[in-house]
Amino acid sequence: MEFDSVREAMEFLISYNESPRKNIKVDGHEPSFEDLQEANREALYSACDLLGMSDLYLHLGEQTA
């Protein structure tokens, strides 16, 4: 999920998180917690990219030794 502006990402996050879960469909069913978490994560990562802050999430996949 990519957005053209931070505003667009924030509008998505607000409307998505304010909607009752029963009004949101993922593959024809109510989203699971993991589905909601993934949509939020993707929107946040996109906003980070637009702000030049991708370092905030890129290190998350790294393992510390």
Backbone as XML, in Angstrom:
<?xml version="1.0"?>
<chain id="A" units="angstrom">
  <residue number="1" name="MET">
    <atom name="N" x="0.855" y="-1.155" z="0.000"/>
    <atom name="CA" x="0.000" y="0.000" z="0.000"/>
    <atom name="C" x="0.910" y="1.229" z="0.000"/>
  </residue>
  <residue number="2" name="GLU">
    <atom name="N" x="0.724" y="2.067" z="-0.997"/>
    <atom name="CA" x="1.513" y="3.289" z="-1.088"/>
    <atom name="C" x="0.580" y="4.475" z="-1.242"/>
  </residue>
  <residue number="3" name="PHE">
    <atom name="N" x="0.997" y="5.595" z="-0.699"/>
    <atom name="CA" x="0.215" y="6.817" z="-0.747"/>
    <atom name="C" x="1.032" y="7.898" z="-1.432"/>
  </residue>
  <residue number="4" name="ASP">
    <atom name="N" x="0.346" y="8.896" z="-1.979"/>
    <atom name="CA" x="1.018" y="9.996" z="-2.660"/>
    <atom name="C" x="1.424" y="11.110" z="-1.706"/>
  </residue>
  <residue number="5" name="SER">
    <atom name="N" x="0.835" y="11.118" z="-0.514"/>
    <atom name="CA" x="1.168" y="12.156" z="0.459"/>
    <atom name="C" x="0.965" y="11.613" z="1.872"/>
  </residue>
  <residue number="6" name="VAL">
    <atom name="N" x="1.605" y="12.270" z="2.819"/>
    <atom name="CA" x="1.430" y="11.896" z="4.217"/>
    <atom name="C" x="-0.025" y="12.120" z="4.616"/>
  </residue>
  <residue number="7" name="ARG">
    <atom name="N" x="-0.610" y="13.182" z="4.121"/>
    <atom name="CA" x="-2.019" y="13.466" z="4.430"/>
    <atom name="C" x="-2.920" y="12.311" z="3.998"/>
  </residue>
  <residue number="8" name="GLU">
    <atom name="N" x="-2.680" y="11.790" z="2.805"/>
    <atom name="CA" x="-3.473" y="10.670" z="2.301"/>
    <atom name="C" x="-3.306" y="9.444" z="3.212"/>
  </residue>
  <residue number="9" name="ALA">
    <atom name="N" x="-2.085" y="9.178" z="3.662"/>
    <atom name="CA" x="-1.841" y="8.053" z="4.564"/>
    <atom name="C" x="-2.559" y="8.258" z="5.893"/>
  </residue>
  <residue number="10" name="MET">
    <atom name="N" x="-2.520" y="9.474" z="6.428"/>
    <atom name="CA" x="-3.182" y="9.762" z="7.697"/>
    <atom name="C" x="-4.697" y="9.674" z="7.559"/>
  </residue>
  <residue number="11" name="GLU">
    <atom name="N" x="-5.233" y="10.155" z="6.433"/>
    <atom name="CA" x="-6.679" y="10.052" z="6.200"/>
    <atom name="C" x="-7.104" y="8.589" z="6.175"/>
  </residue>
  <residue number="12" name="PHE">
    <atom name="N" x="-6.300" y="7.742" z="5.505"/>
    <atom name="CA" x="-6.595" y="6.315" z="5.466"/>
    <atom name="C" x="-6.578" y="5.732" z="6.869"/>
  </residue>
  <residue number="13" name="LEU">
    <atom name="N" x="-5.514" y="6.011" z="7.627"/>
    <atom name="CA" x="-5.386" y="5.449" z="8.970"/>
    <atom name="C" x="-6.545" y="5.859" z="9.867"/>
  </residue>
  <residue number="14" name="ILE">
    <atom name="N" x="-6.930" y="7.105" z="9.807"/>
    <atom name="CA" x="-8.034" y="7.577" z="10.647"/>
    <atom name="C" x="-9.340" y="6.908" z="10.239"/>
  </residue>
  <residue number="15" name="SER">
    <atom name="N" x="-9.665" y="6.928" z="8.951"/>
    <atom name="CA" x="-10.944" y="6.345" z="8.525"/>
    <atom name="C" x="-10.958" y="4.832" z="8.743"/>
  </residue>
  <residue number="16" name="TYR">
    <atom name="N" x="-9.852" y="4.174" z="8.491"/>
    <atom name="CA" x="-9.764" y="2.717" z="8.651"/>
    <atom name="C" x="-9.941" y="2.328" z="10.108"/>
  </residue>
  <residue number="17" name="ASN">
    <atom name="N" x="-9.312" y="3.059" z="10.992"/>
    <atom name="CA" x="-9.359" y="2.726" z="12.412"/>
    <atom name="C" x="-10.622" y="3.215" z="13.104"/>
  </residue>
  <residue number="18" name="GLU">
    <atom name="N" x="-11.332" y="4.148" z="12.511"/>
    <atom name="CA" x="-12.591" y="4.623" z="13.074"/>
    <atom name="C" x="-13.788" y="3.813" z="12.584"/>
  </residue>
  <residue number="19" name="SER">
    <atom name="N" x="-13.606" y="3.042" z="11.518"/>
    <atom name="CA" x="-14.697" y="2.236" z="10.973"/>
    <atom name="C" x="-14.948" y="1.018" z="11.849"/>
  </residue>
  <residue number="20" name="PRO">
    <atom name="N" x="-16.226" y="0.675" z="12.043"/>
    <atom name="CA" x="-16.509" y="-0.581" z="12.755"/>
    <atom name="C" x="-15.934" y="-1.747" z="11.952"/>
  </residue>
  <residue number="21" name="ARG">
    <atom name="N" x="-15.370" y="-2.699" z="12.641"/>
    <atom name="CA" x="-14.719" y="-3.824" z="11.971"/>
    <atom name="C" x="-15.655" y="-4.552" z="11.022"/>
  </residue>
  <residue number="22" name="LYS">
    <atom name="N" x="-16.943" y="-4.564" z="11.340"/>
    <atom name="CA" x="-17.900" y="-5.276" z="10.484"/>
    <atom name="C" x="-18.079" y="-4.586" z="9.131"/>
  </residue>
  <residue number="23" name="ASN">
    <atom name="N" x="-17.690" y="-3.292" z="9.027"/>
    <atom name="CA" x="-17.804" y="-2.567" z="7.767"/>
    <atom name="C" x="-16.562" y="-2.705" z="6.892"/>
  </residue>
  <residue number="24" name="ILE">
    <atom name="N" x="-15.539" y="-3.362" z="7.394"/>
    <atom name="CA" x="-14.292" y="-3.565" z="6.649"/>
    <atom name="C" x="-14.254" y="-5.019" z="6.197"/>
  </residue>
  <residue number="25" name="LYS">
    <atom name="N" x="-13.909" y="-5.252" z="4.944"/>
    <atom name="CA" x="-13.826" y="-6.614" z="4.430"/>
    <atom name="C" x="-12.435" y="-6.883" z="3.873"/>
  </residue>
  <residue number="26" name="VAL">
    <atom name="N" x="-11.903" y="-8.050" z="4.186"/>
    <atom name="CA" x="-10.640" y="-8.528" z="3.638"/>
    <atom name="C" x="-10.938" y="-9.893" z="3.045"/>
  </residue>
  <residue number="27" name="ASP">
    <atom name="N" x="-10.801" y="-10.006" z="1.752"/>
    <atom name="CA" x="-11.141" y="-11.251" z="1.051"/>
    <atom name="C" x="-12.547" y="-11.726" z="1.394"/>
  </residue>
  <residue number="28" name="GLY">
    <atom name="N" x="-13.483" y="-10.768" z="1.525"/>
    <atom name="CA" x="-14.881" y="-11.098" z="1.750"/>
    <atom name="C" x="-15.270" y="-11.408" z="3.186"/>
  </residue>
  <residue number="29" name="HIS">
    <atom name="N" x="-14.360" y="-11.244" z="4.133"/>
    <atom name="CA" x="-14.694" y="-11.526" z="5.532"/>
    <atom name="C" x="-14.210" y="-10.394" z="6.433"/>
  </residue>
  <residue number="30" name="GLU">
    <atom name="N" x="-14.718" y="-10.381" z="7.665"/>
    <atom name="CA" x="-14.241" y="-9.394" z="8.629"/>
    <atom name="C" x="-12.754" y="-9.622" z="8.852"/>
  </residue>
  <residue number="31" name="PRO">
    <atom name="N" x="-11.989" y="-8.552" z="8.931"/>
    <atom name="CA" x="-10.550" y="-8.716" z="9.107"/>
    <atom name="C" x="-10.190" y="-9.249" z="10.489"/>
  </residue>
  <residue number="32" name="SER">
    <atom name="N" x="-9.154" y="-10.040" z="10.520"/>
    <atom name="CA" x="-8.623" y="-10.509" z="11.798"/>
    <atom name="C" x="-7.766" y="-9.392" z="12.394"/>
  </residue>
  <residue number="33" name="PHE">
    <atom name="N" x="-7.346" y="-9.578" z="13.621"/>
    <atom name="CA" x="-6.448" y="-8.622" z="14.253"/>
    <atom name="C" x="-5.193" y="-8.452" z="13.406"/>
  </residue>
  <residue number="34" name="GLU">
    <atom name="N" x="-4.669" y="-9.562" z="12.880"/>
    <atom name="CA" x="-3.458" y="-9.520" z="12.062"/>
    <atom name="C" x="-3.686" y="-8.738" z="10.770"/>
  </residue>
  <residue number="35" name="ASP">
    <atom name="N" x="-4.877" y="-8.867" z="10.167"/>
    <atom name="CA" x="-5.207" y="-8.098" z="8.961"/>
    <atom name="C" x="-5.188" y="-6.601" z="9.263"/>
  </residue>
  <residue number="36" name="LEU">
    <atom name="N" x="-5.799" y="-6.219" z="10.378"/>
    <atom name="CA" x="-5.835" y="-4.810" z="10.774"/>
    <atom name="C" x="-4.436" y="-4.296" z="11.057"/>
  </residue>
  <residue number="37" name="GLN">
    <atom name="N" x="-3.656" y="-5.104" z="11.740"/>
    <atom name="CA" x="-2.290" y="-4.730" z="12.077"/>
    <atom name="C" x="-1.458" y="-4.530" z="10.803"/>
  </residue>
  <residue number="38" name="GLU">
    <atom name="N" x="-1.616" y="-5.410" z="9.841"/>
    <atom name="CA" x="-0.860" y="-5.313" z="8.594"/>
    <atom name="C" x="-1.222" y="-4.042" z="7.812"/>
  </residue>
  <residue number="39" name="ALA">
    <atom name="N" x="-2.500" y="-3.725" z="7.729"/>
    <atom name="CA" x="-2.924" y="-2.511" z="7.021"/>
    <atom name="C" x="-2.371" y="-1.265" z="7.703"/>
  </residue>
  <residue number="40" name="ASN">
    <atom name="N" x="-2.404" y="-1.240" z="9.023"/>
    <atom name="CA" x="-1.841" y="-0.114" z="9.760"/>
    <atom name="C" x="-0.335" y="-0.010" z="9.538"/>
  </residue>
  <residue number="41" name="ARG">
    <atom name="N" x="0.353" y="-1.141" z="9.604"/>
    <atom name="CA" x="1.800" y="-1.163" z="9.410"/>
    <atom name="C" x="2.171" y="-0.638" z="8.020"/>
  </residue>
  <residue number="42" name="GLU">
    <atom name="N" x="1.481" y="-1.115" z="7.000"/>
    <atom name="CA" x="1.789" y="-0.686" z="5.634"/>
    <atom name="C" x="1.584" y="0.812" z="5.457"/>
  </residue>
  <residue number="43" name="ALA">
    <atom name="N" x="0.500" y="1.341" z="6.018"/>
    <atom name="CA" x="0.237" y="2.778" z="5.907"/>
    <atom name="C" x="1.296" y="3.587" z="6.666"/>
  </residue>
  <residue number="44" name="LEU">
    <atom name="N" x="1.677" y="3.113" z="7.843"/>
    <atom name="CA" x="2.714" y="3.807" z="8.614"/>
    <atom name="C" x="4.059" y="3.769" z="7.901"/>
  </residue>
  <residue number="45" name="TYR">
    <atom name="N" x="4.409" y="2.645" z="7.345"/>
    <atom name="CA" x="5.676" y="2.536" z="6.609"/>
    <atom name="C" x="5.675" y="3.455" z="5.390"/>
  </residue>
  <residue number="46" name="SER">
    <atom name="N" x="4.544" y="3.537" z="4.707"/>
    <atom name="CA" x="4.439" y="4.430" z="3.555"/>
    <atom name="C" x="4.612" y="5.887" z="3.982"/>
  </residue>
  <residue number="47" name="ALA">
    <atom name="N" x="3.985" y="6.271" z="5.091"/>
    <atom name="CA" x="4.140" y="7.636" z="5.603"/>
    <atom name="C" x="5.593" y="7.893" z="5.977"/>
  </residue>
  <residue number="48" name="CYS">
    <atom name="N" x="6.252" y="6.910" z="6.596"/>
    <atom name="CA" x="7.677" y="7.054" z="6.925"/>
    <atom name="C" x="8.503" y="7.284" z="5.666"/>
  </residue>
  <residue number="49" name="ASP">
    <atom name="N" x="8.207" y="6.529" z="4.612"/>
    <atom name="CA" x="8.924" y="6.698" z="3.343"/>
    <atom name="C" x="8.754" y="8.115" z="2.808"/>
  </residue>
  <residue number="50" name="LEU">
    <atom name="N" x="7.529" y="8.622" z="2.840"/>
    <atom name="CA" x="7.255" y="9.959" z="2.332"/>
    <atom name="C" x="7.971" y="11.036" z="3.143"/>
  </residue>
  <residue number="51" name="LEU">
    <atom name="N" x="8.208" y="10.765" z="4.411"/>
    <atom name="CA" x="8.882" y="11.725" z="5.291"/>
    <atom name="C" x="10.398" y="11.519" z="5.353"/>
  </residue>
  <residue number="52" name="GLY">
    <atom name="N" x="10.891" y="10.542" z="4.606"/>
    <atom name="CA" x="12.329" y="10.265" z="4.614"/>
    <atom name="C" x="12.787" y="9.604" z="5.908"/>
  </residue>
  <residue number="53" name="MET">
    <atom name="N" x="11.911" y="8.845" z="6.535"/>
    <atom name="CA" x="12.215" y="8.213" z="7.815"/>
    <atom name="C" x="12.118" y="6.692" z="7.757"/>
  </residue>
  <residue number="54" name="SER">
    <atom name="N" x="12.460" y="6.112" z="6.627"/>
    <atom name="CA" x="12.341" y="4.658" z="6.485"/>
    <atom name="C" x="13.259" y="3.915" z="7.453"/>
  </residue>
  <residue number="55" name="ASP">
    <atom name="N" x="14.265" y="4.595" z="7.976"/>
    <atom name="CA" x="15.153" y="3.959" z="8.949"/>
    <atom name="C" x="14.401" y="3.530" z="10.209"/>
  </residue>
  <residue number="56" name="LEU">
    <atom name="N" x="13.244" y="4.145" z="10.472"/>
    <atom name="CA" x="12.467" y="3.796" z="11.658"/>
    <atom name="C" x="11.967" y="2.359" z="11.620"/>
  </residue>
  <residue number="57" name="TYR">
    <atom name="N" x="11.767" y="1.810" z="10.413"/>
    <atom name="CA" x="11.269" y="0.439" z="10.319"/>
    <atom name="C" x="12.218" y="-0.527" z="9.632"/>
  </residue>
  <residue number="58" name="LEU">
    <atom name="N" x="13.172" y="-0.024" z="8.883"/>
    <atom name="CA" x="14.057" y="-0.940" z="8.150"/>
    <atom name="C" x="14.893" y="-1.827" z="9.072"/>
  </residue>
  <residue number="59" name="HIS">
    <atom name="N" x="15.249" y="-1.337" z="10.227"/>
    <atom name="CA" x="16.064" y="-2.121" z="11.151"/>
    <atom name="C" x="15.272" y="-3.213" z="11.860"/>
  </residue>
  <residue number="60" name="LEU">
    <atom name="N" x="13.953" y="-3.208" z="11.761"/>
    <atom name="CA" x="13.134" y="-4.174" z="12.498"/>
    <atom name="C" x="13.368" y="-5.614" z="12.088"/>
  </residue>
  <residue number="61" name="GLY">
    <atom name="N" x="13.777" y="-5.842" z="10.857"/>
    <atom name="CA" x="14.021" y="-7.198" z="10.388"/>
    <atom name="C" x="15.405" y="-7.705" z="10.742"/>
  </residue>
  <residue number="62" name="GLU">
    <atom name="N" x="16.249" y="-6.823" z="11.242"/>
    <atom name="CA" x="17.615" y="-7.223" z="11.586"/>
    <atom name="C" x="17.632" y="-7.903" z="12.943"/>
  </residue>
  <residue number="63" name="GLN">
    <atom name="N" x="18.496" y="-8.877" z="13.066"/>
    <atom name="CA" x="18.670" y="-9.544" z="14.354"/>
    <atom name="C" x="19.939" y="-9.013" z="15.013"/>
  </residue>
  <residue number="64" name="THR">
    <atom name="N" x="19.863" y="-8.811" z="16.284"/>
    <atom name="CA" x="21.062" y="-8.367" z="17.007"/>
    <atom name="C" x="21.878" y="-9.566" z="17.419"/>
  </residue>
  <residue number="65" name="ALA">
    <atom name="N" x="23.169" y="-9.407" z="17.365"/>
    <atom name="CA" x="24.076" y="-10.533" z="17.690"/>
    <atom name="C" x="24.450" y="-10.498" z="19.151"/>
  </residue>
</chain>
